[in-house]
């Protein structure tokens, strides 16, 4: 049986591979860290009862429609597919590291997701509930920004092939030079 206080003493005074020290703060790079800070209450390794929000599946799906334009290209509609999950770690799952974290998919609707977090974490510490809600807000805002950016039609940036342009310019100058030379020889 692990003791949370013993684990925290080892992590705090010893070595932790997730710990990053800067001039003023000590940060935690663990993906389950709810606050991003390295302290006793927000350490996912040193708490046997812990909860956080994770976003997963933040990929892009493409729908290619068969509408052809004047210049022969078709439109591609891209949309964002992301889901927020509430991850909970309990003492009862500690003997199985593969299933240590219980994941619950949260609703796409923000208010419904907040209600889900309230219901699932009703008997948990207020700190974890508050930080989980803050993290859910941040992830939801990220999803909204990403969807908004994908809806905007932006011009596609195309690089100019510099070598090809230079090659064509040299060929044109050689053709002009040859034409000049050919016209001079015909006159004479």
LINWOSUL-V620018 format. One record per residue. N is the residue number from 1. RES is the residue in three letters. SS is DSSP state (a for helix, b for strand, c for the rest). PSI is psi in whole degrees, -180 to 180 (* if undefined). NEAR is the number of other C-alpha atoms within 12 Angstrom. Layout:
<<N;RES;SS;PSI;NEAR> <N;RES;SS;PSI;NEAR>>
//
This chain:
<<1;UNK;c;130;11> <2;UNK;c;145;16> <3;UNK;c;127;16> <4;UNK;a;-37;23> <5;UNK;a;-38;19> <6;UNK;a;-44;18> <7;UNK;a;-43;22> <8;UNK;a;-38;25> <9;UNK;a;-40;19> <10;UNK;a;-44;17> <11;UNK;a;-43;24> <12;UNK;a;-44;26> <13;UNK;a;-15;15> <14;UNK;c;-136;12> <15;UNK;c;135;14> <16;UNK;c;125;25> <17;UNK;c;-15;16> <18;UNK;c;-10;23> <19;UNK;b;132;25> <20;UNK;b;119;20> <21;UNK;b;134;17> <22;UNK;c;-171;11> <23;UNK;c;-45;7> <24;UNK;c;-36;8> <25;UNK;c;164;13> <26;UNK;b;119;21> <27;UNK;b;160;25> <28;UNK;b;129;28> <29;UNK;c;8;22> <30;UNK;c;136;22> <31;UNK;c;-20;23> <32;UNK;c;-1;33> <33;UNK;c;126;34> <34;UNK;c;-29;38> <35;UNK;c;-20;33> <36;UNK;c;-3;26> <37;UNK;b;150;26> <38;UNK;c;95;31> <39;UNK;c;173;28> <40;UNK;c;-42;29> <41;UNK;c;-23;26> <42;UNK;c;23;34> <43;UNK;c;119;38> <44;UNK;c;-19;37> <45;UNK;c;-33;40> <46;UNK;c;5;28> <47;UNK;c;123;31> <48;UNK;c;-16;29> <49;UNK;c;111;30> <50;UNK;b;151;39> <51;UNK;b;146;46> <52;UNK;b;170;42> <53;UNK;b;132;42> <54;UNK;b;149;34> <55;UNK;b;139;30> <56;UNK;b;156;23> <57;UNK;b;29;15> <58;UNK;b;55;21> <59;UNK;b;-180;17> <60;UNK;b;136;18> <61;UNK;b;141;16> <62;UNK;b;135;14> <63;UNK;b;118;14> <64;UNK;b;115;14> <65;UNK;b;155;13> <66;UNK;b;29;12> <67;UNK;b;122;14> <68;UNK;b;140;12> <69;UNK;c;180;10> <70;UNK;c;-38;8> <71;UNK;c;11;8> <72;UNK;c;7;9> <73;UNK;c;161;12> <74;UNK;b;160;14> <75;UNK;b;148;17> <76;UNK;b;118;18> <77;UNK;b;128;19> <78;UNK;b;132;21> <79;UNK;b;159;22> <80;UNK;b;132;24> <81;UNK;b;103;20> <82;UNK;b;146;26> <83;UNK;b;140;28> <84;UNK;b;138;36> <85;UNK;b;140;34> <86;UNK;b;118;38> <87;UNK;b;125;34> <88;UNK;b;136;35> <89;UNK;b;126;34> <90;UNK;c;164;24> <91;UNK;a;-34;22> <92;UNK;a;-22;17> <93;UNK;a;2;18> <94;UNK;c;-26;23> <95;UNK;c;-9;15> <96;UNK;c;94;13> <97;UNK;a;-26;13> <98;UNK;a;-33;10> <99;UNK;a;32;16> <100;UNK;c;-39;23> <101;UNK;b;124;29> <102;UNK;b;121;26> <103;UNK;b;133;24> <104;UNK;b;124;24> <105;UNK;b;130;25> <106;UNK;c;156;32> <107;UNK;c;152;20> <108;UNK;c;-29;24> <109;UNK;c;129;19> <110;UNK;a;-45;24> <111;UNK;a;-37;16> <112;UNK;a;-37;16> <113;UNK;a;-40;28> <114;UNK;a;-41;30> <115;UNK;a;-39;19> <116;UNK;a;-43;26> <117;UNK;a;-43;38> <118;UNK;a;-44;25> <119;UNK;a;-45;15> <120;UNK;a;-28;26> <121;UNK;c;35;30> <122;UNK;c;-32;17> <123;UNK;c;22;15> <124;UNK;c;173;22> <125;UNK;c;147;19> <126;UNK;a;-31;17> <127;UNK;a;-49;21> <128;UNK;a;-39;35> <129;UNK;a;-46;32> <130;UNK;a;-46;24> <131;UNK;a;-35;30> <132;UNK;a;-40;38> <133;UNK;a;-39;34> <134;UNK;a;-42;22> <135;UNK;a;-38;31> <136;UNK;a;-41;41> <137;UNK;a;-45;25> <138;UNK;a;-44;21> <139;UNK;a;-39;29> <140;UNK;a;-41;31> <141;UNK;a;-37;20> <142;UNK;a;-44;20> <143;UNK;a;-43;29> <144;UNK;a;-43;23> <145;UNK;a;-41;15> <146;UNK;a;-44;21> <147;UNK;a;-39;22> <148;UNK;a;-43;16> <149;UNK;a;-34;15> <150;UNK;a;-28;21> <151;UNK;a;-31;15> <152;UNK;c;134;14> <153;UNK;c;115;12> <154;UNK;c;146;9> <155;UNK;c;143;6> <156;UNK;c;130;7> <157;UNK;c;123;6> <158;UNK;c;131;6> <159;UNK;c;146;9> <160;UNK;c;133;9> <161;UNK;c;96;10> <162;UNK;a;-43;10> <163;UNK;a;-40;11> <164;UNK;a;-41;12> <165;UNK;a;-42;13> <166;UNK;a;-41;13> <167;UNK;a;-45;13> <168;UNK;a;-38;14> <169;UNK;a;-41;14> <170;UNK;a;-42;14> <171;UNK;a;-42;14> <172;UNK;a;-43;14> <173;UNK;a;-37;14> <174;UNK;a;-39;15> <175;UNK;a;-44;14> <176;UNK;a;-42;14> <177;UNK;a;-42;14> <178;UNK;a;-39;14> <179;UNK;a;-41;14> <180;UNK;a;-45;14> <181;UNK;a;-40;14> <182;UNK;a;-40;14> <183;UNK;a;-32;12> <184;UNK;a;-40;11> <185;UNK;a;-29;10> <186;UNK;a;-34;9> <187;UNK;a;-41;8> <188;UNK;c;*;7>>
//
